[in-house]
Amino acid sequence: MNGRSLFLGWEFSPAAAVFACGVLLVFVCAPGCERQASLDASTASVKHITQGEFAEQVTPAAGPVVVEFYASWCGPCRQLAPMLDRLAEPLAAKVKFFKVNVDESPGLAQNFQIQAIPTVLFFKDGKLADRLTGLSSEADLKAKLDALAAGK
């Protein structure tokens, strides 16, 4: 919504005030709310998948796969997403990248014992090989991705 609020079909800027029936209504978009939908969207490098797609995309995959588990309301997840996109782009020919919203796929998060987000899982030939929990530095994440792409 580009930082705008919607009320009865009318669009208002973040701090706009509306008088309705003598009552002052103020609509304010909380910081980051306009980015919530974009966090759930696939990017050129990282595809958003659901629990059903996981079984089709990750489990049978030959080669390395990276899966980020996140939530749209999670601040560190919003920091990790663009970092992972940047790092995934040059590795896209060697590594498949996916992301899973834990609120949409709680069973999948439970299967992999995701207890904190963001969590990044690294798979080799459909089997879990490694994980990073929490917001890692870009250098640490790059090192893990490079090692995975090299088959280590």
PARO-846915 format. One record per residue: residue in three letters; x, y, z of N, C-alpha, C in turn. Coordinates in pm, whole numbers, plus 50000, padded with zeros to 5 digits. Example, Ala and Ser with C-alpha at 12.3 -4.5 7.8 and 13.67 -1.06 7.14 Angstrom:
2
{node ALA; {51319; 49431; 50780}; {51230; 49550; 50780}; {51320; 49670; 50780}};
{node SER; {51285; 49775; 50708}; {51367; 49894; 50714}; {51290; 50003; 50787}};
***
This chain:
152
{node MET; {50082; 49880; 50000}; {50000; 50000; 50000}; {50086; 50125; 50000}};
{node ASN; {50214; 50114; 49988}; {50305; 50228; 49979}; {50289; 50324; 50096}};
{node GLY; {50273; 50270; 50217}; {50265; 50354; 50335}; {50132; 50426; 50350}};
{node ARG; {50032; 50387; 50275}; {49901; 50452; 50281}; {49801; 50359; 50348}};
{node SER; {49698; 50419; 50408}; {49593; 50342; 50472}; {49467; 50351; 50387}};
{node LEU; {49384; 50250; 50394}; {49262; 50244; 50317}; {49144; 50240; 50413}};
{node PHE; {49046; 50329; 50395}; {48927; 50332; 50480}; {48807; 50360; 50392}};
{node LEU; {48715; 50263; 50387}; {48593; 50275; 50308}; {48621; 50316; 50164}};
{node GLY; {48727; 50261; 50107}; {48759; 50287; 49968}; {48840; 50413; 49945}};
{node TRP; {48864; 50491; 50050}; {48944; 50613; 50038}; {49085; 50583; 50082}};
{node GLU; {49184; 50636; 50013}; {49324; 50613; 50048}; {49379; 50736; 50117}};
{node PHE; {49450; 50716; 50227}; {49505; 50826; 50305}; {49653; 50806; 50328}};
{node SER; {49727; 50915; 50337}; {49869; 50908; 50368}; {49885; 50861; 50511}};
{node PRO; {50005; 50817; 50551}; {50024; 50754; 50683}; {49970; 50832; 50801}};
{node ALA; {49976; 50962; 50802}; {49932; 51036; 50920}; {49804; 51115; 50891}};
{node ALA; {49731; 51078; 50790}; {49610; 51151; 50754}; {49503; 51133; 50860}};
{node ALA; {49427; 51239; 50881}; {49316; 51233; 50975}; {49186; 51242; 50896}};
{node VAL; {49088; 51167; 50940}; {48958; 51165; 50872}; {48851; 51195; 50976}};
{node PHE; {48762; 51286; 50943}; {48650; 51315; 51031}; {48531; 51237; 50981}};
{node ALA; {48479; 51148; 51063}; {48362; 51069; 51027}; {48263; 51075; 51142}};
{node CYS; {48144; 51126; 51115}; {48039; 51138; 51217}; {48089; 51214; 51339}};
{node GLY; {48170; 51317; 51318}; {48219; 51398; 51429}; {48330; 51333; 51509}};
{node VAL; {48380; 51218; 51464}; {48486; 51149; 51537}; {48614; 51158; 51455}};
{node LEU; {48721; 51193; 51519}; {48850; 51202; 51452}; {48911; 51062; 51445}};
{node LEU; {48937; 51015; 51325}; {49002; 50885; 51305}; {49139; 50910; 51246}};
{node VAL; {49239; 50850; 51303}; {49374; 50865; 51251}; {49424; 50728; 51211}};
{node PHE; {49473; 50716; 51086}; {49526; 50591; 51035}; {49675; 50606; 51017}};
{node VAL; {49748; 50526; 51086}; {49893; 50532; 51075}; {49944; 50391; 51044}};
{node CYS; {50026; 50381; 50943}; {50086; 50253; 50908}; {50210; 50234; 50994}};
{node ALA; {50213; 50128; 51070}; {50329; 50100; 51155}; {50453; 50081; 51068}};
{node PRO; {50571; 50117; 51119}; {50692; 50099; 51040}; {50707; 49956; 50990}};
{node GLY; {50727; 49942; 50861}; {50749; 49811; 50803}; {50624; 49743; 50751}};
{node CYS; {50504; 49796; 50782}; {50383; 49726; 50739}; {50370; 49724; 50588}};
{node GLU; {50419; 49826; 50520}; {50411; 49826; 50374}; {50505; 49724; 50312}};
{node ARG; {50603; 49676; 50388}; {50697; 49576; 50337}; {50650; 49434; 50364}};
{node GLN; {50546; 49419; 50443}; {50501; 49286; 50482}; {50466; 49201; 50361}};
{node ALA; {50387; 49254; 50269}; {50348; 49177; 50152}; {50468; 49145; 50065}};
{node SER; {50562; 49238; 50053}; {50678; 49214; 49968}; {50769; 49105; 50025}};
{node LEU; {50771; 49087; 50155}; {50852; 48982; 50215}; {50801; 48844; 50175}};
{node ASP; {50670; 48833; 50154}; {50611; 48706; 50115}; {50621; 48679; 49965}};
{node ALA; {50658; 48778; 49887}; {50667; 48760; 49742}; {50799; 48695; 49702}};
{node SER; {50794; 48616; 49596}; {50917; 48560; 49541}; {50998; 48672; 49477}};
{node THR; {51128; 48655; 49476}; {51215; 48749; 49405}; {51279; 48674; 49289}};
{node ALA; {51363; 48743; 49215}; {51431; 48678; 49102}; {51522; 48565; 49151}};
{node SER; {51573; 48576; 49273}; {51669; 48478; 49324}; {51614; 48380; 49426}};
{node VAL; {51510; 48421; 49500}; {51457; 48339; 49610}; {51306; 48322; 49590}};
{node LYS; {51263; 48197; 49578}; {51122; 48168; 49553}; {51048; 48136; 49682}};
{node HIS; {50935; 48201; 49702}; {50848; 48172; 49817}; {50774; 48042; 49789}};
{node ILE; {50780; 47947; 49884}; {50709; 47820; 49867}; {50627; 47790; 49992}};
{node THR; {50530; 47701; 49975}; {50444; 47657; 50085}; {50484; 47515; 50124}};
{node GLN; {50416; 47463; 50225}; {50447; 47329; 50273}; {50431; 47225; 50161}};
{node GLY; {50327; 47237; 50082}; {50305; 47142; 49973}; {50413; 47150; 49867}};
{node GLU; {50458; 47270; 49837}; {50563; 47288; 49736}; {50699; 47241; 49785}};
{node PHE; {50719; 47242; 49917}; {50846; 47198; 49974}; {50878; 47055; 49931}};
{node ALA; {50777; 46968; 49939}; {50796; 46827; 49902}; {50830; 46811; 49754}};
{node GLU; {50786; 46905; 49671}; {50814; 46900; 49527}; {50947; 46965; 49491}};
{node GLN; {50984; 47069; 49563}; {51100; 47151; 49527}; {51228; 47116; 49602}};
{node VAL; {51219; 47085; 49730}; {51338; 47069; 49813}; {51376; 46922; 49833}};
{node THR; {51282; 46842; 49878}; {51310; 46703; 49911}; {51372; 46625; 49795}};
{node PRO; {51319; 46633; 49673}; {51377; 46554; 49563}; {51494; 46624; 49491}};
{node ALA; {51532; 46741; 49535}; {51634; 46819; 49464}; {51770; 46751; 49467}};
{node ALA; {51831; 46745; 49350}; {51970; 46698; 49341}; {52057; 46822; 49351}};
{node GLY; {52149; 46822; 49443}; {52235; 46938; 49460}; {52195; 47022; 49579}};
{node PRO; {52259; 47136; 49595}; {52237; 47220; 49713}; {52110; 47305; 49703}};
{node VAL; {52043; 47317; 49819}; {51922; 47398; 49832}; {51931; 47475; 49963}};
{node VAL; {51889; 47600; 49960}; {51884; 47684; 50079}; {51739; 47724; 50102}};
{node VAL; {51692; 47708; 50227}; {51555; 47745; 50262}; {51559; 47837; 50383}};
{node GLU; {51504; 47957; 50365}; {51493; 48052; 50475}; {51354; 48039; 50536}};
{node PHE; {51346; 48019; 50668}; {51220; 48020; 50740}; {51207; 48157; 50807}};
{node TYR; {51095; 48225; 50783}; {51078; 48362; 50829}; {50932; 48388; 50863}};
{node ALA; {50906; 48506; 50917}; {50769; 48555; 50936}; {50768; 48700; 50890}};
{node SER; {50656; 48743; 50835}; {50648; 48879; 50781}; {50655; 48986; 50889}};
{node TRP; {50625; 48952; 51014}; {50628; 49047; 51125}; {50765; 49054; 51193}};
{node CYS; {50859; 48972; 51151}; {50989; 48958; 51217}; {51090; 49060; 51164}};
{node GLY; {51139; 49147; 51251}; {51237; 49248; 51212}; {51366; 49190; 51156}};
{node PRO; {51431; 49096; 51225}; {51553; 49037; 51170}; {51529; 48966; 51035}};
{node CYS; {51409; 48912; 51016}; {51377; 48847; 50888}; {51375; 48951; 50776}};
{node ARG; {51324; 49070; 50807}; {51321; 49179; 50707}; {51463; 49225; 50673}};
{node GLN; {51556; 49209; 50766}; {51695; 49244; 50740}; {51764; 49135; 50659}};
{node LEU; {51731; 49010; 50687}; {51795; 48899; 50619}; {51751; 48885; 50473}};
{node ALA; {51625; 48912; 50444}; {51570; 48889; 50310}; {51651; 48959; 50199}};
{node PRO; {51678; 49088; 50207}; {51755; 49150; 50099}; {51899; 49100; 50093}};
{node MET; {51955; 49066; 50209}; {52091; 49013; 50213}; {52097; 48878; 50140}};
{node LEU; {52000; 48792; 50168}; {51996; 48661; 50104}; {51973; 48677; 49954}};
{node ASP; {51888; 48771; 49914}; {51866; 48797; 49771}; {51996; 48836; 49701}};
{node ARG; {52070; 48925; 49764}; {52198; 48969; 49705}; {52296; 48853; 49690}};
{node LEU; {52307; 48772; 49794}; {52403; 48662; 49794}; {52358; 48547; 49703}};
{node ALA; {52227; 48532; 49686}; {52174; 48423; 49603}; {52195; 48449; 49454}};
{node GLU; {52190; 48572; 49415}; {52196; 48605; 49271}; {52315; 48542; 49199}};
{node PRO; {52438; 48558; 49246}; {52551; 48498; 49173}; {52560; 48346; 49186}};
{node LEU; {52488; 48288; 49282}; {52493; 48143; 49304}; {52373; 48069; 49244}};
{node ALA; {52283; 48141; 49181}; {52157; 48083; 49134}; {52177; 47966; 49037}};
{node ALA; {52287; 47963; 48964}; {52312; 47852; 48870}; {52353; 47724; 48943}};
{node LYS; {52404; 47737; 49067}; {52454; 47621; 49142}; {52364; 47580; 49259}};
{node VAL; {52291; 47677; 49314}; {52213; 47654; 49436}; {52070; 47704; 49415}};
{node LYS; {51973; 47626; 49463}; {51833; 47670; 49460}; {51802; 47740; 49592}};
{node PHE; {51730; 47850; 49584}; {51696; 47929; 49703}; {51544; 47939; 49717}};
{node PHE; {51496; 47910; 49840}; {51353; 47918; 49870}; {51334; 47985; 50004}};
{node LYS; {51212; 48033; 50028}; {51177; 48087; 50160}; {51038; 48038; 50197}};
{node VAL; {51019; 48014; 50327}; {50894; 47960; 50380}; {50848; 48048; 50495}};
{node ASN; {50724; 48095; 50487}; {50665; 48173; 50595}; {50615; 48076; 50702}};
{node VAL; {50667; 48085; 50822}; {50630; 47992; 50929}; {50484; 48005; 50971}};
{node ASP; {50426; 48123; 50950}; {50285; 48141; 50983}; {50195; 48071; 50882}};
{node GLU; {50240; 48058; 50758}; {50164; 47989; 50654}; {50188; 47838; 50655}};
{node SER; {50304; 47796; 50700}; {50342; 47654; 50698}; {50395; 47609; 50833}};
{node PRO; {50311; 47615; 50938}; {50359; 47580; 51072}; {50402; 47433; 51084}};
{node GLY; {50339; 47345; 51011}; {50377; 47204; 51017}; {50518; 47181; 50966}};
{node LEU; {50554; 47251; 50862}; {50689; 47241; 50805}; {50792; 47296; 50904}};
{node ALA; {50759; 47408; 50966}; {50849; 47465; 51067}; {50867; 47367; 51184}};
{node GLN; {50759; 47302; 51221}; {50767; 47204; 51330}; {50851; 47083; 51289}};
{node ASN; {50835; 47037; 51165}; {50914; 46922; 51116}; {51063; 46947; 51126}};
{node PHE; {51105; 47071; 51102}; {51248; 47104; 51106}; {51288; 47171; 51236}};
{node GLN; {51201; 47164; 51336}; {51228; 47217; 51470}; {51277; 47361; 51465}};
{node ILE; {51205; 47443; 51390}; {51236; 47586; 51383}; {51184; 47649; 51511}};
{node GLN; {51275; 47690; 51597}; {51235; 47748; 51725}; {51261; 47896; 51733}};
{node ALA; {51333; 47950; 51636}; {51359; 48093; 51629}; {51370; 48130; 51481}};
{node ILE; {51332; 48253; 51451}; {51342; 48298; 51313}; {51421; 48428; 51310}};
{node PRO; {51490; 48452; 51203}; {51501; 48369; 51085}; {51591; 48247; 51111}};
{node THR; {51559; 48140; 51041}; {51645; 48021; 51038}; {51667; 47986; 50892}};
{node VAL; {51791; 47962; 50856}; {51825; 47922; 50720}; {51874; 47777; 50725}};
{node LEU; {51809; 47691; 50646}; {51849; 47551; 50637}; {51923; 47527; 50506}};
{node PHE; {52028; 47445; 50514}; {52110; 47412; 50398}; {52094; 47263; 50370}};
{node PHE; {52049; 47230; 50250}; {52026; 47092; 50211}; {52124; 47049; 50102}};
{node LYS; {52165; 46924; 50107}; {52245; 46862; 50001}; {52169; 46738; 49956}};
{node ASP; {52133; 46735; 49831}; {52060; 46621; 49774}; {51938; 46582; 49856}};
{node GLY; {51862; 46681; 49901}; {51738; 46656; 49974}; {51753; 46629; 50121}};
{node LYS; {51875; 46627; 50172}; {51899; 46599; 50315}; {51954; 46723; 50384}};
{node LEU; {51905; 46748; 50505}; {51950; 46862; 50582}; {52098; 46847; 50615}};
{node ALA; {52179; 46948; 50578}; {52323; 46942; 50600}; {52370; 47040; 50708}};
{node ASP; {52300; 47155; 50721}; {52345; 47257; 50815}; {52232; 47356; 50838}};
{node ARG; {52249; 47443; 50937}; {52150; 47547; 50964}; {52216; 47667; 51029}};
{node LEU; {52155; 47782; 51007}; {52192; 47907; 51075}; {52066; 47961; 51139}};
{node THR; {52071; 47992; 51267}; {51954; 48047; 51336}; {51986; 48188; 51379}};
{node GLY; {51892; 48278; 51356}; {51910; 48417; 51390}; {51969; 48494; 51274}};
{node LEU; {51987; 48623; 51294}; {52041; 48709; 51191}; {52192; 48698; 51191}};
{node SER; {52246; 48639; 51088}; {52391; 48624; 51074}; {52448; 48743; 50999}};
{node SER; {52577; 48761; 51009}; {52641; 48866; 50930}; {52643; 48822; 50784}};
{node GLU; {52652; 48917; 50695}; {52656; 48886; 50553}; {52779; 48800; 50520}};
{node ALA; {52891; 48825; 50587}; {53013; 48748; 50563}; {52995; 48602; 50605}};
{node ASP; {52932; 48579; 50721}; {52909; 48441; 50768}; {52815; 48367; 50675}};
{node LEU; {52709; 48434; 50632}; {52614; 48372; 50541}; {52679; 48343; 50407}};
{node LYS; {52759; 48434; 50358}; {52828; 48414; 50230}; {52923; 48295; 50238}};
{node ALA; {52994; 48282; 50348}; {53086; 48169; 50366}; {53011; 48036; 50362}};
{node LYS; {52896; 48030; 50432}; {52816; 47907; 50431}; {52764; 47876; 50291}};
{node LEU; {52717; 47979; 50221}; {52663; 47959; 50085}; {52772; 47916; 49988}};
{node ASP; {52889; 47978; 49998}; {53001; 47941; 49910}; {53044; 47797; 49933}};
{node ALA; {53049; 47757; 50059}; {53086; 47619; 50092}; {52981; 47521; 50038}};
{node LEU; {52855; 47555; 50052}; {52747; 47470; 50001}; {52755; 47459; 49849}};
{node ALA; {52778; 47570; 49781}; {52786; 47570; 49636}; {52908; 47490; 49587}};
{node ALA; {53014; 47490; 49666}; {53136; 47416; 49629}; {53124; 47267; 49664}};
{node GLY; {53014; 47229; 49730}; {52994; 47088; 49763}; {53061; 47045; 49892}};
{node LYS; {53098; 47139; 49976}; {53165; 47106; 50102}; {53066; 47089; 50214}};
***
